[in-house]
């Protein structure tokens, strides 16, 4: 007697179906998001390399440039740091330690303008009972670094209020809000981040990208793989496909 041919049957269970319909698109979306992040990080790395290949220019010569053209541009500044007048950018962590980034105010020598110079990181008091002692910089100095253009608007839970006196602790860098407190003839619209070898530099560890593009690509592959595994599991769990496949293999032996 010939065995009856068994056809493909699909009998989904609603809870597994709902879970799969939610999770597979979510995993695929996360995979594409990681690919977008990889592309973004690659563009940042390429922009850094292009700008670092260009010769440094005095900051006063860069006033008329668009922000996109200034990001990571090598620049120099010559002038005098104001004694005791600086900003402390709060909640900066370096190698797991709490601290601040120190933004000194330099009055430029050749023009009536000031520039905010990010000297780097200093350790802070985790209990916030005192502010760090920042080494002063005296006399006329020529410092070198790169122009930092923030990728977007700073995120603040509430409007930032500058304290009286110096130094001033700030939660985010808003040049337009800081300018009135700085005074002088004007303020360069972006921060100059110092190179490690530059005079006045503290602990400097500027990272253009915190995660390499290939790592984001690896994360994307993982999300796509998990989506594929879940889809295959759903099909096998909700049908007799596995029985058909195994029966065909046994019959061919």
WOMOUR-V944633 format. One record per pair of residues at least 12 apart in sequence whose C-alpha atoms are under 6 Angstrom apart, sorted by the first residue. I is the first residue (numbers start at 1). J is the second residue. D is the distance in Angstrom with one decimal. If there is no record, write none. Layout:
i;j;d
I;J;D
I;J;D
//
This chain:
i;j;d
9;239;5.5
9;240;5.7
10;238;5.9
10;239;4.3
11;238;5.3
11;239;5.8
12;238;4.7
24;227;4.9
27;223;5.4
27;227;5.7
28;224;5.7
31;220;4.0
31;223;5.1
31;224;5.9
34;216;5.3
34;220;5.2
35;217;5.7
38;213;4.2
38;216;5.2
41;213;5.6
42;213;5.9
48;72;5.8
51;72;5.9
51;73;5.1
56;74;4.5
56;75;4.5
57;75;4.6
57;76;5.9
58;75;5.5
58;76;4.7
58;77;5.7
59;75;5.8
59;77;6.0
71;147;5.8
71;148;5.7
71;149;5.1
72;146;5.1
72;147;5.1
72;148;5.8
73;146;5.2
73;147;5.3
74;145;5.8
74;146;4.3
75;144;5.9
75;145;5.7
75;146;5.4
76;143;5.6
76;144;4.4
77;142;5.6
77;143;5.4
78;108;5.7
78;109;5.8
78;141;5.6
78;142;4.2
79;106;6.0
79;107;5.4
79;108;4.2
79;109;4.5
79;140;5.2
79;141;5.6
80;106;5.3
80;107;5.5
80;139;6.0
80;140;4.8
81;105;5.6
81;106;4.2
82;105;5.8
85;166;5.5
85;167;5.7
86;103;5.6
86;104;4.6
86;105;5.9
86;167;5.2
87;102;5.9
87;103;5.0
87;167;5.5
87;168;4.9
87;169;5.9
88;100;5.6
88;101;5.7
88;102;5.0
88;169;4.7
89;101;5.0
89;170;5.1
89;171;5.9
90;170;5.9
90;171;5.3
98;124;5.8
99;122;5.5
99;123;4.2
99;124;4.1
100;121;5.6
100;122;5.5
101;120;5.2
101;121;4.4
102;118;5.7
102;119;5.5
102;120;5.8
103;116;5.9
103;117;5.2
103;118;4.3
103;119;6.0
104;116;5.8
104;117;5.1
112;185;5.2
113;185;5.0
113;186;4.8
113;187;5.6
114;187;4.8
115;187;5.5
115;188;5.1
116;191;5.2
117;191;5.8
117;192;4.8
118;192;6.0
118;193;4.7
119;194;5.7
119;201;4.8
119;202;5.6
120;202;5.0
120;203;5.1
120;204;4.8
121;203;5.0
143;198;5.5
143;199;5.9
144;194;5.8
144;198;5.8
145;193;5.2
145;194;4.1
145;195;4.7
146;192;5.6
146;193;5.3
147;191;5.9
147;192;4.7
148;191;5.5
//
